[in-house]
């Protein structure tokens, strides 16, 4: 395989550069973190550790410019400029948020917002296999590092939300890849990768994967079975879910698994929630929800500006809907949410004829929307903007655009 995998079919340099760029971005919070740690331990090279990944990203981005030009329109630049204007407007008008914006503007505009262009230029045909290997490397690297921490004497008594959410794109993509390839080896990789999420004791990433798997199974059964059989399958799955939640046998099994995790030094938080019956309870988020709803009630029309929830609460409110209402008011915030819903629905409808793209859209929905209803802020979530870019690309030219003269033919398409 070797170099032929990366340089297959004599692809133009700018497409190869884009593939490298996407790989760097996909692994920047997993593999690249550990690569940086390794470089820091090397004599002479350690002084360059903090610059290797950013310089590599900038170089790959520069070489990818022709590929971006092929897949980006003027209105896309206007969309991004609108985000820039929003940041500047917030700093001028909502002065209480200025300090937060000044600290986060790089993450908002560069680390996150610029992912919109990556989504627009994403080529599933050329990049899907790349992301598979990047995702697999991410899962292995993070898990091996976790084992190293345990061997060094660190006991994971609490959840590690930061690591779990960083690993989510890789774990859910491996599940998606298995559902498309339908081969035993990919299913084994996907299931093992999904199970590693339990090590970190965070429920949100596991829920994202469960949502994707549930949608996938429902869609598959609805296409391959009769309506009566499909209804029976749904009833059986619902009954199974109820049994898993309330049956004493499974609760005892969870207690046993929790003891095993504790013995090896892994987090037992998820199993503890399950055994106590509090798996769906989140007192911390309930407090934030109550606080932000009270704030929205005091100023429902104008809102508190971009990042306003962080000014009011000291942290983002962990809910995309409330965040939009808090930032832009109930009316404008609801219109933005409706626009996102419309874009998502159209992407689902237009991609139905191609299984690979359709389930990629479903994967992004499960990974981004479910996460943003539980954690993080849309303003700081790179995959939120990546998702929007992909949906726009799907809606514009699903799936393949006719080759134009002297443009590289099959490579002149984003999906």
Secondary structure, 3 states (H helix, E strand, C coil): CHHHHHCHHHCCHHHHHHHHHHHHHHCCCCHHHHHHHHHHCCCCHHHHHHHHHHHHHHHHHHHCHHHHHHHCCHHHHHHHHHHHHHHHHHHHHCHHHHHHHHHHHHHHHHHHCCHHHHHHHCCHHHHHHHHHHHHHHHHHHHHHHHHHHHHCCCCCCCCCHHHHHHHHHHHHHHHHHHHHHCCHHHHHHHHHHHHHHHHHCCHHHHHHHHHHHHHHHHHHHHHHCCHHHHHHHHHHHHHHHHHHHHCHHHHHHHHHHHHHHHHHCCCCHHHHHHHHCCCCCCHHHHHHHHHHHHHHHHCCCCCCCCCHHHHHHCCCCCCHHHHHHHHHHHHHHHHHHHHHHHHHHHHHHHCCCCHHHHHHHHHHHHHHHHHHCCCCCHHHCHHHHHHHHHHHHHHHHCCCCCCCCCCCHHHCCCC
